[in-house]
Amino acid sequence: MAEPRTDPSGFAKVIPLAADRRGPVPVPEPEEPAAPASELEKKIATGLAFLRRRLTGDYEVDDFGFDPDLTDHVLLPPLRPLYDKWFRVETRGLENVPDVGGALVVANHSGTIPVDAVMTALALLDHHPAHRHLRMLGADLVFRMPVVAPIARKSGSTLACNADAERLMREGELVGVWPEGFKGIGKPFSERYKLQRFGRGGFVSAALRTGVPIIPCSIVGAEEIYPMIGNAKTLARLLGLPYAPITPTFPLLGPLGAVPLPSKWIIEFGEPIETASLGAAAADDPMLVFNLTDEVRETIQSTLYTLLMQRRSVFF
């Protein structure tokens, strides 16, 4: 305690007692904050949370079979090292892809195996500000294959038909289509980066009926992962496949030949082509559909040539 005394001015002055003059009372040191969780601990916690959701059924699957929880935590993570370290994918023009609402991404197709579609989906999920899932449209062969078909469905792919595409875009989904199809991924290495026919413009009709923008997407790098120098047509017919590729490493090196070459990739999303102002009736105008299809194709082809000139080399 302290006792009051009066100074000459008449105001009381507090003078500390002896017990108060022993110095400041020691303040206990604050506890050190807990160390942040390590990367391994975060992965374990994420994995346990995923298992809990699967066991309790706390996840959603849409009418097309798309399971975003399984896609994000099981199907795509093993492919990220390919994207980041092996192909070193560089993305450009992501600002041209809307954050919300339906849109149609139209890209060139190549690579013998359609790895380019998966890399495009990863680019949009990991690097787009809205982290959007790309709902890919696939050929009917994909959905006839025993193991591939259920994985494709669960990862958000669906059959490349106008009815499914239009429904997805009306529901505000980002849809991806590769109009070259097997003609693109199965073309010989000597024709690399030369776009094949874009079909009859079914993807343009779907965009016109739903009024969503068309976003041209140009992919450089996929052509070199499995340079196709031959096609075993007889074997392809026996297996019911559109082609049976022969590359410099496959089948010569056996399973090792399935390892893709580490080419340098660039994925560029071009400026969107608006369709809303044309109206849904424009989808029934064959000449307009043809012209718009040709515009998309020429945009992608021109961008491919530009990107090839900018790339320093195939692998760097």
Summary of the structure (lengths in Angstrom):
residues: 316
radius of gyration: 29.7
end to end distance: 77.7
largest distance: 117.2
contacts: 892
relative contact order: 0.13
helix: 45%
strand: 14%
